[in-house]
Amino acid sequence: MRLHSSIPMLRIVPDDTKFDFMRFRRISFPASAVLSIVAICLYFFVGLHFGIDFVGGTLLEVKTKTGQPADLAKMRTTLGALALGDIQLQEFGAADRVLIRIPQQPGGEAAQNAAKDKVTASVGDEVLIERAEVVGPRISTEMLATSTVGLMAAILAILVYLWFRFEWQFALGAMIANVHDLVLTVGYMSLMQIDFDLSSIAALLTILGYSLNDTVVIYDRIREMLRRYKRMPMPDLLNISVNSTLSRSIITHLTVTLSLLALLFFGGHAIHSFVSTMIFGVVLVGTYTSVFIAAPILIYLGVGTTRAAVEETAETVKV
Amino acid sequence: MMYISRWKALGILLTTLFVCLLAVPNFFPEKTVQSWPKWAQRHVVLGLDLQGGSHLLLEVDTNAVRKEKLEQLRDDVRRVLREARVGLSSAPVVRGTSVEVVVRESDLQNALTKVRDLSQPLGGILGGAGQRTLEISNQGGGRIQVTLTEPALVERIRQAVEQAVQIIEKRINELGLVEPLIQRQGNDRILVQVPGLGDPQRLIELVGKTAKLDFRMVDETVTAEQALASRPPPESEILYGTSREGRTPYVIEKRILVSGADLTDAQPGFDSRTSEPVVNFRFNSAGARKFAQATAENVGKRFAAVLDNEVITAPVIREPILQGSGQISGSFTVESANDLAILLRAGALPAPLTIIEQRVVGAGLGQDSISKGKDASYYGSALVVVFMVVVYGLFGVFASVAVAINVAMIFGVLSLLNATLTLPGIIGIVLTIGIAVDSNVLIYERIREEVRTGRSPITAIDAGFTRALATILDSNITTFIAASVLFFIGTGPVRGFAVTLGIGIITTVFTAFTLTRLMVAWWVRWVRPQKLAIS
């Protein structure tokens, strides 16, 4: 094998692709708008399934002592008799594992602990408590507030950074694209009723970071092209930029997808919802957004118009 | 650009090697590592979600502190006014956040002076602007309002938290646990993290109990039934005790004979006659004197040991107890007698604490998470390596080496920081494997593009690196910002994710700028490629 003189062995994407990505904006923009509206509707009408981190309450992960499949119906009756509100039971990863969710109890922090003790006492003969989490109303309110503020702060900090590194139009374009990602992901989480807790915030922030990462790579190229081709019409210039980074985008997304799939299939049930959210956000939405939203939106934000104007004035001066 | 001086190369290699070596202690058993010099012992700490354990967040009951402080203030006001022989039209009472008293108009000035003497300047950082502990205002008509200032209350809460931390430390140390973490958080909170405890419920009881013990007389002027039917005498209250027969009400005097603060020692033991578990205690000299006097005066009457407003026992005093030691018998088990002894030795918490967050993970579940996390990392890296080698051939091997070193360096930095590795942290590492490859992809794709524009291999590689590195930096900074925000807002496991993600980004950028370049530079020098084949 002549290793020494060849970089690529396999071309995933042929060289010199000339897809007209910008033409798709007439489809992708309305499509994204519709999807965003659907996502917002999902959020308002189906709603996020908030985990105990944000609404308080108790979560118990239990395993039957016998190793036999858990009798959910029987547990439901036993726990229903405790009058602790709507206790949810869910098989968790294996037949002998059950997730018990006790809603927030009225009466402050002490009431939550009391509720946990009651449940533990009533099912304790048959199951082992593998994990117990009790979050009081004060902490959950605080966590929701810090998470919201944190998410906003992250968006703002990235906006400011991009503004420094690029022009404001790029910063704004990236923001629109990535808020769009977050909206769709939240819609997805509402649809799938994924537990929305602190790790979901981690997922959202990571999606934000990665899909911006992608956007920035394309924007970097656009900026370079803007300097190189002073007269090329914006849509063509954007097309060249997206096409020339296409190979990289696809290869990188394949590797990230491979890592995420490994986590999804081998990482266990505990991280399942985190990873599936990431796959949706990074792989499905993030990739699409940077190519079909983040790049073409620059046309509407007026990137490159001043460039033409400057040139024209320069020429008139010359004349 | 592609020429890297020998010294620079050496520097890069040594730095990389050093950071990777930092991870070494993690691969040896704890025992072995402990015999190493201190600086070499730093290692990654497994989070509670991986090794099992309890995480408790406690909050000082601010209202209880305020109430106690105000009641104390009311008593102080009453005392100084009585000492100054000030005539009262109405006794001092607690109203809202202040104490109010009405004195005879003729004594007003005298009363104001005496009450003002109670106010002290606030020491420490808070006392900067001449702040005092009390605000005293003359409401007219002989009415004096004494208000506890907010800084004074904050200071009191701060002290309470500090004392509570020490007391909890004492209590937990008695359990002989490995590496417990007890830390104040913010103004009024305490974080307790205990890895791998078999019985979390016991920890909760040991940490959360105020353990305020007093000895008081049982009020025998009325029976408990009478008191429940009407109301207890003004100087007494109804408290309950739990025994095997159920909950029994007692009428107990509010006056405290001796308090638990006067105890010097408490030990679990067995009653010599019934051989039931008991707690033996001993008073200090002041406590012993008070106890002796009280028991001498009340032979034949009943007194009660009250723990956190719960009557533990209410025996009849058969004879004066003069030697300053005694025995509490209740319906104890060996363990509960032992725990009560621990609580009494460590002392009472200065204020009640509420558990506002509690997360307990069993050791089995943690072990399971570790093995699944390992599996996912192995499969994830294998997939990425195979993919990269298939796509880029030898350069794919370079990329894989860079990624492997990246992961080693992440562990090195985590060890250096004594950082905590959590399950989300493992996700962060696996994601880094995916993203570290990206920097290589960016470089290689850029080189390919440069070759296509007709550059010679070496200048193409050179230009490819230069251009790609700018992009790598830009694109990674955004993710780094997200990771930093997550670090600040997240707690526990999620923070672990932010840490590995953030460190992963730094090592990724580092390896892209140095190691990958070095490998390619050497390859260029070794092979001197005349042409980079493009498919």
Contacts between the chains, C-beta under 8 A, distances in Angstrom:
chain1	res1	chain2	res2	distance
A	3	B	393	6.2
A	3	B	394	4.5
A	4	B	394	7.5
A	4	B	523	8.0
A	4	B	527	4.2
A	4	B	529	6.5
A	5	B	527	7.1
A	5	B	529	5.0
A	5	B	530	7.1
A	5	B	531	6.2
A	5	B	532	6.7
A	5	B	533	5.6
A	6	B	393	6.1
A	6	B	394	7.8
A	6	B	532	7.1
A	6	B	533	4.0
A	7	B	392	6.3
A	7	B	393	6.9
A	7	B	394	7.9
A	7	B	395	5.3
A	7	B	444	6.2
A	7	B	447	6.8
A	7	B	448	6.4
A	7	B	532	5.4
A	7	B	533	7.3
A	7	B	534	7.4
A	8	B	391	6.8
A	8	B	392	6.1
A	8	B	393	6.9
A	8	B	444	7.8
A	8	B	448	6.8
A	8	B	533	7.8
A	8	B	534	6.5
A	8	B	535	5.8
A	9	B	390	6.7
A	9	B	391	6.9
A	9	B	392	7.0
A	9	B	393	4.3
A	10	B	390	5.6
A	10	B	391	5.2
A	11	B	535	4.9
A	12	B	391	6.3
A	15	B	448	7.7
A	15	B	452	6.5
A	15	B	534	7.0
A	15	B	535	7.5
A	16	B	452	7.8
A	61	B	365	7.0
A	108	B	354	7.8
A	109	B	59	7.7
A	109	B	354	4.7
A	109	B	355	6.4
A	109	B	356	5.0
A	110	B	354	6.5
A	113	B	204	7.7
A	113	B	355	6.0
A	113	B	358	7.1
A	116	B	358	8.0
A	128	B	362	7.3
A	129	B	360	7.7
A	129	B	362	7.0
A	130	B	361	7.5
A	130	B	362	4.4
A	130	B	364	6.5
A	130	B	365	4.5
A	131	B	359	7.9
A	131	B	360	6.7
A	131	B	361	5.0
A	131	B	362	6.4
A	131	B	365	5.7
A	132	B	200	7.2
A	132	B	358	7.1
A	132	B	359	7.4
A	132	B	360	4.5
A	133	B	358	6.9
A	133	B	359	4.5
A	133	B	360	7.4
A	134	B	355	7.4
A	134	B	357	7.0
A	134	B	358	4.2
A	134	B	359	7.7
A	135	B	357	5.4
A	135	B	358	7.9
A	136	B	354	7.6
A	136	B	355	7.5
A	136	B	356	4.1
A	136	B	357	6.2
A	138	B	59	7.3
A	138	B	356	5.4
A	139	B	57	6.7
A	139	B	356	5.0
A	139	B	357	4.6
A	143	B	491	7.8
A	146	B	489	4.6
A	147	B	489	5.9
A	149	B	489	7.3
A	150	B	485	5.1
A	150	B	486	7.1
A	150	B	488	6.9
A	150	B	489	3.5
A	151	B	485	7.8
A	153	B	485	5.6
A	154	B	481	6.4
A	154	B	482	5.2
A	154	B	485	4.0
A	154	B	486	7.7
A	157	B	481	4.9
A	157	B	485	6.8
A	158	B	478	5.3
A	158	B	481	5.3
A	158	B	482	7.1
A	161	B	477	6.3
A	161	B	478	6.7
A	161	B	481	6.3
A	162	B	478	7.5
A	165	B	474	6.0
A	198	B	490	6.3
A	198	B	491	7.1
A	198	B	493	7.9
A	198	B	494	4.7
A	199	B	424	6.0
A	199	B	493	7.3
A	199	B	494	5.8
A	199	B	497	7.6
A	201	B	486	7.4
A	201	B	489	7.4
A	201	B	490	7.5
A	201	B	494	7.3
A	202	B	424	6.3
A	202	B	486	5.8
A	202	B	490	6.7
A	202	B	494	4.9
A	202	B	497	5.1
A	202	B	498	7.3
A	205	B	482	4.4
A	205	B	483	7.5
A	205	B	485	6.4
A	205	B	486	5.0
A	206	B	431	7.2
A	206	B	479	7.6
A	206	B	482	6.6
A	206	B	486	8.0
A	206	B	501	7.0
A	208	B	482	5.3
A	209	B	478	5.8
A	209	B	479	3.4
A	209	B	480	7.7
A	209	B	481	7.3
A	209	B	482	3.5
A	209	B	483	6.8
A	210	B	435	7.4
A	210	B	479	6.3
A	212	B	475	7.6
A	212	B	478	4.1
A	212	B	479	7.2
A	212	B	482	7.8
A	213	B	435	7.7
A	213	B	438	7.7
A	213	B	475	4.2
A	213	B	476	7.0
A	213	B	478	5.8
A	213	B	479	5.4
A	214	B	475	7.5
A	216	B	471	7.4
A	216	B	474	5.0
A	216	B	475	4.3
A	216	B	478	5.9
A	217	B	442	6.9
A	217	B	471	5.6
A	217	B	474	7.9
A	217	B	475	5.2
A	220	B	470	6.9
A	220	B	471	4.5
A	220	B	474	5.8
A	220	B	475	7.6
A	221	B	471	7.8
A	224	B	467	7.6
A	244	B	449	6.3
A	245	B	445	7.7
A	247	B	445	5.3
A	247	B	448	7.8
A	248	B	438	7.9
A	248	B	441	5.3
A	248	B	442	5.7
A	248	B	445	4.3
A	251	B	391	6.3
A	251	B	441	4.9
A	251	B	445	7.4
A	252	B	435	8.0
A	252	B	437	7.1
A	252	B	438	4.4
A	252	B	441	5.2
A	252	B	442	7.8
A	254	B	387	6.5
A	255	B	384	5.2
A	255	B	387	6.2
A	255	B	388	7.2
A	255	B	434	5.0
A	255	B	437	4.5
A	255	B	438	7.0
A	255	B	441	7.4
A	256	B	431	7.3
A	256	B	434	3.9
A	256	B	435	6.5
A	256	B	438	7.5
A	257	B	434	7.9
A	258	B	380	6.7
A	258	B	383	4.2
A	258	B	384	5.5
A	258	B	387	6.1
A	258	B	434	6.9
A	259	B	380	4.4
A	259	B	383	7.5
A	259	B	384	6.3
A	259	B	430	5.1
A	259	B	431	6.0
A	259	B	433	5.4
A	259	B	434	3.6
A	260	B	431	7.6
A	260	B	434	7.1
A	261	B	383	7.5
A	262	B	376	5.1
A	262	B	377	7.7
A	262	B	379	4.2
A	262	B	380	3.4
A	262	B	383	5.9
A	262	B	430	6.7
A	263	B	376	4.8
A	263	B	380	6.6
A	263	B	427	6.1
A	263	B	430	5.5
A	265	B	376	7.9
A	265	B	379	7.5
A	266	B	372	6.4
A	266	B	375	4.2
A	266	B	376	4.2
A	266	B	379	5.2
A	266	B	380	7.9
A	267	B	372	5.5
A	267	B	373	6.5
A	267	B	375	7.6
A	267	B	376	4.0
A	267	B	426	7.9
A	267	B	427	7.2
A	267	B	430	7.8
A	268	B	368	6.8
A	268	B	369	6.3
A	268	B	372	3.5
A	268	B	373	7.6
A	268	B	376	7.8
A	270	B	369	6.1
A	270	B	372	7.8
A	270	B	423	6.3
A	271	B	423	6.4
A	271	B	424	7.4
A	271	B	427	6.0
A	274	B	424	7.2
A	274	B	427	6.7
A	275	B	427	7.2
A	278	B	431	7.9
